[in-house]
């Protein structure tokens, strides 16, 4: 792979192994064992089971700051369709009892591999820096619960308060490009589960029923007007209905429909207005349909916005520029991440960047953010069953970025 050929971590081998063996949030036992073994081989003090399945590695190397590098480990209930030789065919049973396919459709296998590579590189070159490196391999980012679980398990109290929290997320930017935004970087996210109650009956006699399928359809359509008709053009929000389940047969009107919503917002005021609008619309459609019971609206996982400390981002950027082909401001990302929970708990600045993982040939020479964004629309994105980051040079670049950023913060020996 180039960067680490003289060290213990074979990046390609680790990555393809992780990709072929994904695990859902809080069930990353095989992944955690692999991580622990690699960290031990690199000379780290290793603690497992932090926040259920999280792994923490410490490398003490004299006086200097404590620098935290973070990667997330969990995969998604997605059936892979990339056709790769190392594609996942794994299945798992969710905590709710559903049998689902599992895939690293968000690139967390890239994150784990790059952090293991960075740990090996920094350990092998310990005479050049001074301080303590803490490597955090976090579970359950997709559930919005993993970072908080590690904090609740005493991450800061047990392992120390870092001077900075550093991390990255692979995305379909061209490989070799890093996206770093100063200030608000990733949106806040809220997950809502909604149950609409109807009155079941025979499909041939709708007049004797209250059809929750029609109620759900009207609700989904009306929810799309929140962003288009209730927010200013300068506000940023996304309202997505990612799941709608109702009924068991064509000739039966069911008595309930279930929706799952993902809401992305920037700014507390926008979040408050969007959530209030969702509740108003859901309850209003139920009343309009003559529902026999009020709908049930349950808040699920919530991700706070990720805000890169502007001073810390400015301090880190030259390090990233030293290894990347280009560092760009990607604009505000409507995706969400829980890495900010770690920084908030530690009272430390956060610097979190996007790692390009797409084939540069797919971008036809695009050089500006606008040109790159236009090309990205046609590429498989995170959470797609077709998402497959390019192995070379993504793994080397991601490893080099973490090493360079950590060195920027660690003391010189």
Buried (B, 14 or more C-beta within 10 A) or exposed (E): BEBBEEBBBBBBEBBBBBBBBBBBBBBBBBBBEBBBEBBEBBBBEBBBEBBBBBBBBBBBBEEBBBBBBBBBBBBBBBBBBBEEEBBBEBEBEEEEEEEBBBBBBBBBBBBBBBBBBBBBBBBBEBEEBBBBBBBBBBBBBBBBBBBBBBBEBEBBEEBBEBBBBBBBBBBBBBBBBBBBBBEBBBBBBBBBBBBBBBBBBEEEEEEEBBBBBBBBBBBBEBBEEBBEEBBEEEBBBBBEBEEBEBBEEEEEBBBBBBBBBBBBBBBEEBBEBBBEBBBEBBBEBBEEBEBEBEBEBEEBBBBBBBBBBEEBBEBBBEBBBBBBBBBBEBEBBBBBBBBBBBBBBBEBBBBBBBBBBBBBEBBEEBEEBEEBEEBBEEBBBBBBBEBBBBBEBBBBBBBBBBBBBBBBBBBEE
